[in-house]
Amino acid sequence: MTTLTLKINEKTKMGKIILDLIKFGSSEKNGVEVLHFPNEETLEAIKEVEEGKTTKVSLSEFRKQLY
């Protein structure tokens, strides 16, 4: 079995065709399995949490920071 990581522009004709092919293959159990991985931004945020580089803030304080 081969695992691939792809970046597909779903706005292009070829991108739409590839996505449809993947969806068909995975829905029919034809040997294609779609795996979901977090993006780079999410991975960095997880790393910051694990390293303790976060700050606890109450909801009211958070809203004050936004406005």
Buried (B, 14 or more C-beta within 10 A) or exposed (E): EEEEEEEEEEEEEEBEEBBEEBEEBEEEEEEEEEEEEEEEEEEEEEEEEEEEEEEEEEEEEEEEEEE
